[in-house]
Amino acid sequence: MASLSAREELAARYECMAANDGLVDVKFFLGNAGEATSEQVAREVNALYCALERGECEPLDFGDRSI
């Protein structure tokens, strides 16, 4: 069985999020489209979600009233 590309993996993740969590839409805007391919962007986004799932995150506190 062939492994999924990063784009396919991200699409499957978003499909699951739409069905289970009510995700409606996601957009990525690159400042310079020549800096990364869509596969590279999907790989980075997948890595971000994996880090979040492992609990490798913490809230940022800038000392303002935004929280």
PDB file of N, CA, C, O and CB in Angstrom:
ATOM      1  N   MET A   1       0.839  -1.185   0.000  1.00  0.00           N
ATOM      2  CA  MET A   1       0.000   0.000   0.000  1.00  0.00           C
ATOM      3  C   MET A   1       0.881   1.244   0.000  1.00  0.00           C
ATOM      4  O   MET A   1       1.817   1.348   0.793  1.00  0.00           O
ATOM      5  CB  MET A   1      -0.953   0.000   1.217  1.00  0.00           C
ATOM      6  N   ALA A   2       0.586   2.169  -0.872  1.00  0.00           N
ATOM      7  CA  ALA A   2       1.363   3.398  -0.979  1.00  0.00           C
ATOM      8  C   ALA A   2       1.026   4.336   0.175  1.00  0.00           C
ATOM      9  O   ALA A   2      -0.117   4.409   0.626  1.00  0.00           O
ATOM     10  CB  ALA A   2       1.103   4.092  -2.330  1.00  0.00           C
ATOM     11  N   SER A   3       2.039   5.045   0.638  1.00  0.00           N
ATOM     12  CA  SER A   3       1.783   6.005   1.716  1.00  0.00           C
ATOM     13  C   SER A   3       1.174   7.278   1.143  1.00  0.00           C
ATOM     14  O   SER A   3       1.343   7.593  -0.035  1.00  0.00           O
ATOM     15  CB  SER A   3       3.086   6.330   2.487  1.00  0.00           C
ATOM     16  N   LEU A   4       0.473   7.989   1.988  1.00  0.00           N
ATOM     17  CA  LEU A   4      -0.178   9.232   1.568  1.00  0.00           C
ATOM     18  C   LEU A   4       0.848  10.346   1.445  1.00  0.00           C
ATOM     19  O   LEU A   4       1.826  10.387   2.192  1.00  0.00           O
ATOM     20  CB  LEU A   4      -1.285   9.633   2.563  1.00  0.00           C
ATOM     21  N   SER A   5       0.624  11.240   0.509  1.00  0.00           N
ATOM     22  CA  SER A   5       1.437  12.443   0.443  1.00  0.00           C
ATOM     23  C   SER A   5       1.022  13.353   1.592  1.00  0.00           C
ATOM     24  O   SER A   5      -0.030  13.156   2.199  1.00  0.00           O
ATOM     25  CB  SER A   5       1.282  13.163  -0.937  1.00  0.00           C
ATOM     26  N   ALA A   6       1.837  14.333   1.882  1.00  0.00           N
ATOM     27  CA  ALA A   6       1.507  15.287   2.952  1.00  0.00           C
ATOM     28  C   ALA A   6       0.189  15.993   2.644  1.00  0.00           C
ATOM     29  O   ALA A   6      -0.606  16.243   3.550  1.00  0.00           O
ATOM     30  CB  ALA A   6       2.644  16.328   3.130  1.00  0.00           C
ATOM     31  N   ARG A   7      -0.045  16.312   1.381  1.00  0.00           N
ATOM     32  CA  ARG A   7      -1.298  16.973   0.996  1.00  0.00           C
ATOM     33  C   ARG A   7      -2.496  16.058   1.227  1.00  0.00           C
ATOM     34  O   ARG A   7      -3.536  16.506   1.712  1.00  0.00           O
ATOM     35  CB  ARG A   7      -1.245  17.405  -0.478  1.00  0.00           C
ATOM     36  N   GLU A   8      -2.356  14.778   0.882  1.00  0.00           N
ATOM     37  CA  GLU A   8      -3.449  13.831   1.095  1.00  0.00           C
ATOM     38  C   GLU A   8      -3.707  13.618   2.587  1.00  0.00           C
ATOM     39  O   GLU A   8      -4.853  13.519   3.024  1.00  0.00           O
ATOM     40  CB  GLU A   8      -3.133  12.491   0.417  1.00  0.00           C
ATOM     41  N   GLU A   9      -2.624  13.549   3.353  1.00  0.00           N
ATOM     42  CA  GLU A   9      -2.756  13.388   4.798  1.00  0.00           C
ATOM     43  C   GLU A   9      -3.473  14.588   5.417  1.00  0.00           C
ATOM     44  O   GLU A   9      -4.347  14.419   6.268  1.00  0.00           O
ATOM     45  CB  GLU A   9      -1.375  13.204   5.445  1.00  0.00           C
ATOM     46  N   LEU A  10      -3.106  15.795   4.991  1.00  0.00           N
ATOM     47  CA  LEU A  10      -3.748  17.001   5.508  1.00  0.00           C
ATOM     48  C   LEU A  10      -5.212  17.062   5.081  1.00  0.00           C
ATOM     49  O   LEU A  10      -6.076  17.444   5.870  1.00  0.00           O
ATOM     50  CB  LEU A  10      -3.003  18.253   5.026  1.00  0.00           C
ATOM     51  N   ALA A  11      -5.489  16.689   3.845  1.00  0.00           N
ATOM     52  CA  ALA A  11      -6.872  16.680   3.361  1.00  0.00           C
ATOM     53  C   ALA A  11      -7.717  15.697   4.179  1.00  0.00           C
ATOM     54  O   ALA A  11      -8.865  15.993   4.512  1.00  0.00           O
ATOM     55  CB  ALA A  11      -6.919  16.310   1.855  1.00  0.00           C
ATOM     56  N   ALA A  12      -7.158  14.540   4.498  1.00  0.00           N
ATOM     57  CA  ALA A  12      -7.883  13.557   5.310  1.00  0.00           C
ATOM     58  C   ALA A  12      -8.116  14.090   6.722  1.00  0.00           C
ATOM     59  O   ALA A  12      -9.179  13.880   7.307  1.00  0.00           O
ATOM     60  CB  ALA A  12      -7.108  12.224   5.366  1.00  0.00           C
ATOM     61  N   ARG A  13      -7.113  14.782   7.264  1.00  0.00           N
ATOM     62  CA  ARG A  13      -7.256  15.367   8.608  1.00  0.00           C
ATOM     63  C   ARG A  13      -8.387  16.398   8.605  1.00  0.00           C
ATOM     64  O   ARG A  13      -9.227  16.407   9.505  1.00  0.00           O
ATOM     65  CB  ARG A  13      -5.917  16.028   9.075  1.00  0.00           C
ATOM     66  N   TYR A  14      -8.402  17.265   7.592  1.00  0.00           N
ATOM     67  CA  TYR A  14      -9.442  18.293   7.525  1.00  0.00           C
ATOM     68  C   TYR A  14     -10.814  17.688   7.269  1.00  0.00           C
ATOM     69  O   TYR A  14     -11.817  18.204   7.764  1.00  0.00           O
ATOM     70  CB  TYR A  14      -9.114  19.307   6.437  1.00  0.00           C
ATOM     71  N   GLU A  15     -10.874  16.624   6.519  1.00  0.00           N
ATOM     72  CA  GLU A  15     -12.147  15.945   6.283  1.00  0.00           C
ATOM     73  C   GLU A  15     -12.696  15.403   7.606  1.00  0.00           C
ATOM     74  O   GLU A  15     -13.889  15.515   7.889  1.00  0.00           O
ATOM     75  CB  GLU A  15     -11.975  14.795   5.250  1.00  0.00           C
ATOM     76  N   CYS A  16     -11.814  14.822   8.400  1.00  0.00           N
ATOM     77  CA  CYS A  16     -12.211  14.313   9.714  1.00  0.00           C
ATOM     78  C   CYS A  16     -12.631  15.459  10.631  1.00  0.00           C
ATOM     79  O   CYS A  16     -13.621  15.342  11.353  1.00  0.00           O
ATOM     80  CB  CYS A  16     -11.060  13.515  10.354  1.00  0.00           C
ATOM     81  N   MET A  17     -11.885  16.568  10.608  1.00  0.00           N
ATOM     82  CA  MET A  17     -12.215  17.729  11.442  1.00  0.00           C
ATOM     83  C   MET A  17     -13.553  18.331  11.018  1.00  0.00           C
ATOM     84  O   MET A  17     -14.305  18.814  11.864  1.00  0.00           O
ATOM     85  CB  MET A  17     -11.101  18.796  11.355  1.00  0.00           C
ATOM     86  N   ALA A  18     -13.858  18.308   9.734  1.00  0.00           N
ATOM     87  CA  ALA A  18     -15.139  18.831   9.253  1.00  0.00           C
ATOM     88  C   ALA A  18     -16.285  17.949   9.754  1.00  0.00           C
ATOM     89  O   ALA A  18     -17.325  18.453  10.180  1.00  0.00           O
ATOM     90  CB  ALA A  18     -15.152  18.908   7.701  1.00  0.00           C
ATOM     91  N   ALA A  19     -16.086  16.641   9.699  1.00  0.00           N
ATOM     92  CA  ALA A  19     -17.139  15.722  10.108  1.00  0.00           C
ATOM     93  C   ALA A  19     -17.334  15.705  11.625  1.00  0.00           C
ATOM     94  O   ALA A  19     -18.464  15.610  12.106  1.00  0.00           O
ATOM     95  CB  ALA A  19     -16.823  14.326   9.614  1.00  0.00           C
ATOM     96  N   ASN A  20     -16.237  15.798  12.375  1.00  0.00           N
ATOM     97  CA  ASN A  20     -16.321  15.625  13.830  1.00  0.00           C
ATOM     98  C   ASN A  20     -16.320  16.923  14.635  1.00  0.00           C
ATOM     99  O   ASN A  20     -16.890  16.978  15.725  1.00  0.00           O
ATOM    100  CB  ASN A  20     -15.188  14.785  14.284  1.00  0.00           C
ATOM    101  N   ASP A  21     -15.691  17.955  14.108  1.00  0.00           N
ATOM    102  CA  ASP A  21     -15.502  19.182  14.882  1.00  0.00           C
ATOM    103  C   ASP A  21     -16.168  20.400  14.259  1.00  0.00           C
ATOM    104  O   ASP A  21     -16.108  21.494  14.821  1.00  0.00           O
ATOM    105  CB  ASP A  21     -14.040  19.452  15.049  1.00  0.00           C
ATOM    106  N   GLY A  22     -16.794  20.226  13.115  1.00  0.00           N
ATOM    107  CA  GLY A  22     -17.481  21.342  12.479  1.00  0.00           C
ATOM    108  C   GLY A  22     -16.578  22.282  11.696  1.00  0.00           C
ATOM    109  O   GLY A  22     -16.966  23.413  11.407  1.00  0.00           O
ATOM    110  N   LEU A  23     -15.377  21.829  11.350  1.00  0.00           N
ATOM    111  CA  LEU A  23     -14.485  22.672  10.543  1.00  0.00           C
ATOM    112  C   LEU A  23     -15.187  23.065   9.253  1.00  0.00           C
ATOM    113  O   LEU A  23     -15.768  22.224   8.568  1.00  0.00           O
ATOM    114  CB  LEU A  23     -13.150  21.938  10.233  1.00  0.00           C
ATOM    115  N   VAL A  24     -15.127  24.347   8.932  1.00  0.00           N
ATOM    116  CA  VAL A  24     -15.811  24.842   7.744  1.00  0.00           C
ATOM    117  C   VAL A  24     -14.835  25.135   6.622  1.00  0.00           C
ATOM    118  O   VAL A  24     -15.075  24.738   5.482  1.00  0.00           O
ATOM    119  CB  VAL A  24     -16.606  26.087   8.075  1.00  0.00           C
ATOM    120  N   ASP A  25     -13.741  25.819   6.917  1.00  0.00           N
ATOM    121  CA  ASP A  25     -12.856  26.263   5.853  1.00  0.00           C
ATOM    122  C   ASP A  25     -11.465  26.530   6.417  1.00  0.00           C
ATOM    123  O   ASP A  25     -11.318  26.943   7.567  1.00  0.00           O
ATOM    124  CB  ASP A  25     -13.417  27.524   5.166  1.00  0.00           C
ATOM    125  N   VAL A  26     -10.461  26.294   5.607  1.00  0.00           N
ATOM    126  CA  VAL A  26      -9.080  26.594   5.963  1.00  0.00           C
ATOM    127  C   VAL A  26      -8.411  27.187   4.733  1.00  0.00           C
ATOM    128  O   VAL A  26      -8.573  26.682   3.621  1.00  0.00           O
ATOM    129  CB  VAL A  26      -8.319  25.315   6.469  1.00  0.00           C
ATOM    130  N   LYS A  27      -7.667  28.248   4.937  1.00  0.00           N
ATOM    131  CA  LYS A  27      -6.927  28.877   3.840  1.00  0.00           C
ATOM    132  C   LYS A  27      -5.514  29.168   4.303  1.00  0.00           C
ATOM    133  O   LYS A  27      -5.281  29.485   5.469  1.00  0.00           O
ATOM    134  CB  LYS A  27      -7.627  30.180   3.359  1.00  0.00           C
ATOM    135  N   PHE A  28      -4.586  29.060   3.391  1.00  0.00           N
ATOM    136  CA  PHE A  28      -3.199  29.415   3.656  1.00  0.00           C
ATOM    137  C   PHE A  28      -2.784  30.454   2.626  1.00  0.00           C
ATOM    138  O   PHE A  28      -2.953  30.252   1.424  1.00  0.00           O
ATOM    139  CB  PHE A  28      -2.261  28.158   3.609  1.00  0.00           C
ATOM    140  N   PHE A  29      -2.251  31.547   3.096  1.00  0.00           N
ATOM    141  CA  PHE A  29      -1.777  32.600   2.212  1.00  0.00           C
ATOM    142  C   PHE A  29      -0.265  32.707   2.362  1.00  0.00           C
ATOM    143  O   PHE A  29       0.242  33.039   3.433  1.00  0.00           O
ATOM    144  CB  PHE A  29      -2.471  33.960   2.527  1.00  0.00           C
ATOM    145  N   LEU A  30       0.439  32.424   1.289  1.00  0.00           N
ATOM    146  CA  LEU A  30       1.892  32.529   1.298  1.00  0.00           C
ATOM    147  C   LEU A  30       2.292  33.895   0.781  1.00  0.00           C
ATOM    148  O   LEU A  30       1.783  34.351  -0.243  1.00  0.00           O
ATOM    149  CB  LEU A  30       2.539  31.411   0.450  1.00  0.00           C
ATOM    150  N   GLY A  31       3.189  34.540   1.476  1.00  0.00           N
ATOM    151  CA  GLY A  31       3.662  35.840   1.026  1.00  0.00           C
ATOM    152  C   GLY A  31       4.352  35.751  -0.326  1.00  0.00           C
ATOM    153  O   GLY A  31       4.217  36.642  -1.165  1.00  0.00           O
ATOM    154  N   ASN A  32       5.088  34.674  -0.528  1.00  0.00           N
ATOM    155  CA  ASN A  32       5.792  34.452  -1.780  1.00  0.00           C
ATOM    156  C   ASN A  32       5.587  32.996  -2.161  1.00  0.00           C
ATOM    157  O   ASN A  32       6.205  32.106  -1.576  1.00  0.00           O
ATOM    158  CB  ASN A  32       7.314  34.808  -1.661  1.00  0.00           C
ATOM    159  N   ALA A  33       4.730  32.750  -3.131  1.00  0.00           N
ATOM    160  CA  ALA A  33       4.395  31.376  -3.520  1.00  0.00           C
ATOM    161  C   ALA A  33       5.605  30.614  -4.037  1.00  0.00           C
ATOM    162  O   ALA A  33       5.584  29.384  -4.077  1.00  0.00           O
ATOM    163  CB  ALA A  33       3.310  31.383  -4.580  1.00  0.00           C
ATOM    164  N   GLY A  34       6.645  31.309  -4.428  1.00  0.00           N
ATOM    165  CA  GLY A  34       7.849  30.657  -4.912  1.00  0.00           C
ATOM    166  C   GLY A  34       8.730  30.118  -3.801  1.00  0.00           C
ATOM    167  O   GLY A  34       9.710  29.424  -4.072  1.00  0.00           O
ATOM    168  N   GLU A  35       8.398  30.426  -2.555  1.00  0.00           N
ATOM    169  CA  GLU A  35       9.225  29.983  -1.431  1.00  0.00           C
ATOM    170  C   GLU A  35       8.950  28.547  -1.016  1.00  0.00           C
ATOM    171  O   GLU A  35       9.819  27.916  -0.414  1.00  0.00           O
ATOM    172  CB  GLU A  35       9.009  30.888  -0.254  1.00  0.00           C
ATOM    173  N   ALA A  36       7.774  28.007  -1.315  1.00  0.00           N
ATOM    174  CA  ALA A  36       7.433  26.656  -0.882  1.00  0.00           C
ATOM    175  C   ALA A  36       6.400  26.050  -1.815  1.00  0.00           C
ATOM    176  O   ALA A  36       5.554  26.749  -2.372  1.00  0.00           O
ATOM    177  CB  ALA A  36       6.911  26.663   0.561  1.00  0.00           C
ATOM    178  N   THR A  37       6.485  24.743  -1.974  1.00  0.00           N
ATOM    179  CA  THR A  37       5.473  24.030  -2.750  1.00  0.00           C
ATOM    180  C   THR A  37       4.295  23.711  -1.840  1.00  0.00           C
ATOM    181  O   THR A  37       4.408  23.797  -0.617  1.00  0.00           O
ATOM    182  CB  THR A  37       6.058  22.726  -3.382  1.00  0.00           C
ATOM    183  N   SER A  38       3.182  23.348  -2.428  1.00  0.00           N
ATOM    184  CA  SER A  38       2.020  22.992  -1.618  1.00  0.00           C
ATOM    185  C   SER A  38       2.319  21.756  -0.767  1.00  0.00           C
ATOM    186  O   SER A  38       1.791  21.632   0.338  1.00  0.00           O
ATOM    187  CB  SER A  38       0.791  22.740  -2.516  1.00  0.00           C
ATOM    188  N   GLU A  39       3.144  20.852  -1.257  1.00  0.00           N
ATOM    189  CA  GLU A  39       3.522  19.665  -0.484  1.00  0.00           C
ATOM    190  C   GLU A  39       4.351  20.067   0.743  1.00  0.00           C
ATOM    191  O   GLU A  39       4.165  19.508   1.823  1.00  0.00           O
ATOM    192  CB  GLU A  39       4.319  18.670  -1.369  1.00  0.00           C
ATOM    193  N   GLN A  40       5.252  21.021   0.583  1.00  0.00           N
ATOM    194  CA  GLN A  40       6.057  21.497   1.711  1.00  0.00           C
ATOM    195  C   GLN A  40       5.190  22.182   2.767  1.00  0.00           C
ATOM    196  O   GLN A  40       5.372  21.966   3.965  1.00  0.00           O
ATOM    197  CB  GLN A  40       7.142  22.462   1.220  1.00  0.00           C
ATOM    198  N   VAL A  41       4.257  22.999   2.319  1.00  0.00           N
ATOM    199  CA  VAL A  41       3.346  23.673   3.259  1.00  0.00           C
ATOM    200  C   VAL A  41       2.522  22.637   4.010  1.00  0.00           C
ATOM    201  O   VAL A  41       2.378  22.729   5.229  1.00  0.00           O
ATOM    202  CB  VAL A  41       2.413  24.669   2.515  1.00  0.00           C
ATOM    203  N   ALA A  42       1.980  21.654   3.302  1.00  0.00           N
ATOM    204  CA  ALA A  42       1.180  20.613   3.946  1.00  0.00           C
ATOM    205  C   ALA A  42       2.026  19.830   4.950  1.00  0.00           C
ATOM    206  O   ALA A  42       1.533  19.472   6.019  1.00  0.00           O
ATOM    207  CB  ALA A  42       0.584  19.658   2.892  1.00  0.00           C
ATOM    208  N   ARG A  43       3.276  19.562   4.627  1.00  0.00           N
ATOM    209  CA  ARG A  43       4.163  18.852   5.548  1.00  0.00           C
ATOM    210  C   ARG A  43       4.351  19.645   6.835  1.00  0.00           C
ATOM    211  O   ARG A  43       4.313  19.077   7.926  1.00  0.00           O
ATOM    212  CB  ARG A  43       5.524  18.583   4.888  1.00  0.00           C
ATOM    213  N   GLU A  44       4.552  20.946   6.716  1.00  0.00           N
ATOM    214  CA  GLU A  44       4.735  21.809   7.891  1.00  0.00           C
ATOM    215  C   GLU A  44       3.456  21.893   8.727  1.00  0.00           C
ATOM    216  O   GLU A  44       3.520  21.860   9.956  1.00  0.00           O
ATOM    217  CB  GLU A  44       5.166  23.217   7.454  1.00  0.00           C
ATOM    218  N   VAL A  45       2.304  22.000   8.075  1.00  0.00           N
ATOM    219  CA  VAL A  45       1.033  22.076   8.799  1.00  0.00           C
ATOM    220  C   VAL A  45       0.769  20.753   9.521  1.00  0.00           C
ATOM    221  O   VAL A  45       0.318  20.748  10.667  1.00  0.00           O
ATOM    222  CB  VAL A  45      -0.137  22.411   7.829  1.00  0.00           C
ATOM    223  N   ASN A  46       1.052  19.630   8.850  1.00  0.00           N
ATOM    224  CA  ASN A  46       0.902  18.327   9.507  1.00  0.00           C
ATOM    225  C   ASN A  46       1.809  18.226  10.725  1.00  0.00           C
ATOM    226  O   ASN A  46       1.393  17.705  11.760  1.00  0.00           O
ATOM    227  CB  ASN A  46       1.214  17.189   8.524  1.00  0.00           C
ATOM    228  N   ALA A  47       3.031  18.714  10.620  1.00  0.00           N
ATOM    229  CA  ALA A  47       3.967  18.684  11.745  1.00  0.00           C
ATOM    230  C   ALA A  47       3.443  19.535  12.908  1.00  0.00           C
ATOM    231  O   ALA A  47       3.600  19.167  14.072  1.00  0.00           O
ATOM    232  CB  ALA A  47       5.359  19.184  11.302  1.00  0.00           C
ATOM    233  N   LEU A  48       2.825  20.663  12.587  1.00  0.00           N
ATOM    234  CA  LEU A  48       2.228  21.522  13.617  1.00  0.00           C
ATOM    235  C   LEU A  48       1.118  20.780  14.361  1.00  0.00           C
ATOM    236  O   LEU A  48       1.081  20.790  15.592  1.00  0.00           O
ATOM    237  CB  LEU A  48       1.671  22.817  12.987  1.00  0.00           C
ATOM    238  N   TYR A  49       0.208  20.133  13.611  1.00  0.00           N
ATOM    239  CA  TYR A  49      -0.875  19.389  14.246  1.00  0.00           C
ATOM    240  C   TYR A  49      -0.331  18.236  15.094  1.00  0.00           C
ATOM    241  O   TYR A  49      -0.853  17.975  16.178  1.00  0.00           O
ATOM    242  CB  TYR A  49      -1.843  18.853  13.186  1.00  0.00           C
ATOM    243  N   CYS A  50       0.694  17.553  14.625  1.00  0.00           N
ATOM    244  CA  CYS A  50       1.289  16.448  15.401  1.00  0.00           C
ATOM    245  C   CYS A  50       1.877  16.973  16.708  1.00  0.00           C
ATOM    246  O   CYS A  50       1.716  16.347  17.756  1.00  0.00           O
ATOM    247  CB  CYS A  50       2.387  15.723  14.575  1.00  0.00           C
ATOM    248  N   ALA A  51       2.554  18.114  16.653  1.00  0.00           N
ATOM    249  CA  ALA A  51       3.118  18.707  17.874  1.00  0.00           C
ATOM    250  C   ALA A  51       2.010  19.086  18.851  1.00  0.00           C
ATOM    251  O   ALA A  51       2.147  18.877  20.056  1.00  0.00           O
ATOM    252  CB  ALA A  51       3.970  19.948  17.531  1.00  0.00           C
ATOM    253  N   LEU A  52       0.919  19.639  18.341  1.00  0.00           N
ATOM    254  CA  LEU A  52      -0.213  19.987  19.205  1.00  0.00           C
ATOM    255  C   LEU A  52      -0.794  18.738  19.863  1.00  0.00           C
ATOM    256  O   LEU A  52      -1.137  18.756  21.045  1.00  0.00           O
ATOM    257  CB  LEU A  52      -1.305  20.718  18.398  1.00  0.00           C
ATOM    258  N   GLU A  53      -0.901  17.656  19.095  1.00  0.00           N
ATOM    259  CA  GLU A  53      -1.441  16.406  19.635  1.00  0.00           C
ATOM    260  C   GLU A  53      -0.528  15.823  20.715  1.00  0.00           C
ATOM    261  O   GLU A  53      -1.007  15.160  21.634  1.00  0.00           O
ATOM    262  CB  GLU A  53      -1.638  15.384  18.509  1.00  0.00           C
ATOM    263  N   ARG A  54       0.776  16.062  20.614  1.00  0.00           N
ATOM    264  CA  ARG A  54       1.725  15.580  21.626  1.00  0.00           C
ATOM    265  C   ARG A  54       1.797  16.516  22.829  1.00  0.00           C
ATOM    266  O   ARG A  54       2.526  16.249  23.785  1.00  0.00           O
ATOM    267  CB  ARG A  54       3.115  15.425  21.012  1.00  0.00           C
ATOM    268  N   GLY A  55       1.043  17.609  22.782  1.00  0.00           N
ATOM    269  CA  GLY A  55       1.038  18.556  23.892  1.00  0.00           C
ATOM    270  C   GLY A  55       2.237  19.482  23.910  1.00  0.00           C
ATOM    271  O   GLY A  55       2.549  20.075  24.942  1.00  0.00           O
ATOM    272  N   GLU A  56       2.897  19.610  22.803  1.00  0.00           N
ATOM    273  CA  GLU A  56       4.074  20.466  22.710  1.00  0.00           C
ATOM    274  C   GLU A  56       3.673  21.899  22.377  1.00  0.00           C
ATOM    275  O   GLU A  56       4.076  22.453  21.354  1.00  0.00           O
ATOM    276  CB  GLU A  56       5.049  19.927  21.655  1.00  0.00           C
ATOM    277  N   CYS A  57       2.875  22.481  23.258  1.00  0.00           N
ATOM    278  CA  CYS A  57       2.416  23.844  23.050  1.00  0.00           C
ATOM    279  C   CYS A  57       2.134  24.474  24.401  1.00  0.00           C
ATOM    280  O   CYS A  57       1.943  23.780  25.399  1.00  0.00           O
ATOM    281  CB  CYS A  57       1.158  23.883  22.145  1.00  0.00           C
ATOM    282  N   GLU A  58       2.111  25.779  24.417  1.00  0.00           N
ATOM    283  CA  GLU A  58       1.728  26.505  25.619  1.00  0.00           C
ATOM    284  C   GLU A  58       1.187  27.863  25.200  1.00  0.00           C
ATOM    285  O   GLU A  58       1.611  28.418  24.186  1.00  0.00           O
ATOM    286  CB  GLU A  58       2.933  26.655  26.601  1.00  0.00           C
ATOM    287  N   PRO A  59       0.257  28.397  25.970  1.00  0.00           N
ATOM    288  CA  PRO A  59      -0.308  29.706  25.620  1.00  0.00           C
ATOM    289  C   PRO A  59       0.758  30.794  25.710  1.00  0.00           C
ATOM    290  O   PRO A  59       1.639  30.752  26.569  1.00  0.00           O
ATOM    291  CB  PRO A  59      -1.496  30.050  26.544  1.00  0.00           C
ATOM    292  N   LEU A  60       0.662  31.749  24.823  1.00  0.00           N
ATOM    293  CA  LEU A  60       1.545  32.903  24.871  1.00  0.00           C
ATOM    294  C   LEU A  60       0.887  34.006  25.679  1.00  0.00           C
ATOM    295  O   LEU A  60      -0.297  34.290  25.498  1.00  0.00           O
ATOM    296  CB  LEU A  60       1.890  33.398  23.450  1.00  0.00           C
ATOM    297  N   ASP A  61       1.639  34.622  26.561  1.00  0.00           N
ATOM    298  CA  ASP A  61       1.125  35.735  27.349  1.00  0.00           C
ATOM    299  C   ASP A  61       1.998  36.949  27.072  1.00  0.00           C
ATOM    300  O   ASP A  61       3.162  36.993  27.470  1.00  0.00           O
ATOM    301  CB  ASP A  61       1.097  35.393  28.876  1.00  0.00           C
ATOM    302  N   PHE A  62       1.434  37.918  26.395  1.00  0.00           N
ATOM    303  CA  PHE A  62       2.168  39.129  26.063  1.00  0.00           C
ATOM    304  C   PHE A  62       1.960  40.227  27.107  1.00  0.00           C
ATOM    305  O   PHE A  62       2.408  41.359  26.926  1.00  0.00           O
ATOM    306  CB  PHE A  62       1.748  39.629  24.692  1.00  0.00           C
ATOM    307  N   GLY A  63       1.280  39.883  28.196  1.00  0.00           N
ATOM    308  CA  GLY A  63       1.065  40.841  29.244  1.00  0.00           C
ATOM    309  C   GLY A  63       0.019  41.899  28.918  1.00  0.00           C
ATOM    310  O   GLY A  63      -0.062  42.929  29.588  1.00  0.00           O
ATOM    311  N   ASP A  64      -0.773  41.643  27.895  1.00  0.00           N
ATOM    312  CA  ASP A  64      -1.833  42.585  27.558  1.00  0.00           C
ATOM    313  C   ASP A  64      -3.173  42.001  27.965  1.00  0.00           C
ATOM    314  O   ASP A  64      -3.213  40.992  28.668  1.00  0.00           O
ATOM    315  CB  ASP A  64      -1.820  42.922  26.052  1.00  0.00           C
ATOM    316  N   ARG A  65      -4.240  42.596  27.551  1.00  0.00           N
ATOM    317  CA  ARG A  65      -5.572  42.145  27.958  1.00  0.00           C
ATOM    318  C   ARG A  65      -6.235  41.275  26.910  1.00  0.00           C
ATOM    319  O   ARG A  65      -7.458  41.137  26.909  1.00  0.00           O
ATOM    320  CB  ARG A  65      -6.451  43.329  28.255  1.00  0.00           C
ATOM    321  N   SER A  66      -5.455  40.687  26.021  1.00  0.00           N
ATOM    322  CA  SER A  66      -6.039  39.869  24.960  1.00  0.00           C
ATOM    323  C   SER A  66      -6.453  38.485  25.439  1.00  0.00           C
ATOM    324  O   SER A  66      -7.162  37.776  24.725  1.00  0.00           O
ATOM    325  CB  SER A  66      -5.063  39.734  23.824  1.00  0.00           C
ATOM    326  N   ILE A  67      -6.025  38.086  26.631  1.00  0.00           N
ATOM    327  CA  ILE A  67      -6.362  36.752  27.128  1.00  0.00           C
ATOM    328  C   ILE A  67      -7.547  36.821  28.066  1.00  0.00           C
ATOM    329  O   ILE A  67      -7.981  35.795  28.589  1.00  0.00           O
ATOM    330  CB  ILE A  67      -5.164  36.116  27.838  1.00  0.00           C
TER     331      ILE A  67
END
